[in-house]
């Protein structure tokens, strides 16, 4: 599966097949603050938090402004 196509997607709207494919991967999400009112969108996907942070850096984003959560199996 091309994970890059899921960047910008809401994790709640992923299909079961997409969730299964993402199981074991990590996702990066912009931290919500009252100043940015961030919507929950996938900003990076990788096998480790470090990989997600590297993807964010490549896009000129600050990895410390993101939270990293593992994708869990869809039941």
N, C-alpha and C positions, 0 to 999 in steps of 0.2 A: 504494500500500500504506500502511496505517495503521501507521507505525513505533511509535507510542505503545503499541500492543498487544504489542510485542516487549520492552518494558521489563520487566526481571525474568527474562527468558529466558536460558538458557545458550547462548552462541554455538555450541557444539558440537552442539546439538540443533536448530539451524535447518534447515529444508528447503532443498533446492537452489534452489527458486523464491524463497524468502526471502533467501538469500544473494545471488542475482542482483539482487534488488531493492535490497539494501543496498550493492551495489558502488559505491564512490565516496563513501560516507558514513563518518562517524567514530563510534566507540562509546566510551563511558566505562565503566570498570570499577574498582570499589573496589580499592585497593592491598592486597595480602595482607600481613598482619603476624602474628606469633605471638600477638598480643593479640586480634585480631579473627577470625582463621581464615576470612577472606572466601572465599566461593564465587565462582567466576567467573560473574557475572551482568551482563547489559547494564543499565546505570543511566541512560544517555542516548544518544540517536542524533541526529546532525546533520550538515550538510554541512561544518562546520568544527569544530575543537577549541573555538573561542570559543563557538559555538552550544551545544555540549555543556556547557561550563562554565556558560553562562547558564541552561540547563535545571536543572542541579544547584543553582545559587544560588536559583532560584525555588522549589525544594523544600526550601530551608533547609540544603543540604548544602555542605560545603567542597570546592570543586573541586581544591584542592591534594592532597586525599587520594585522587585517582583517577588512573588511567593512561588514555591516549587512544590508540586504535589504529584504523587504517583497516580497513574491511571489504574483503576481497579477493574476486575472482571465485571461484565454486565451479567446480571442474573435474571 
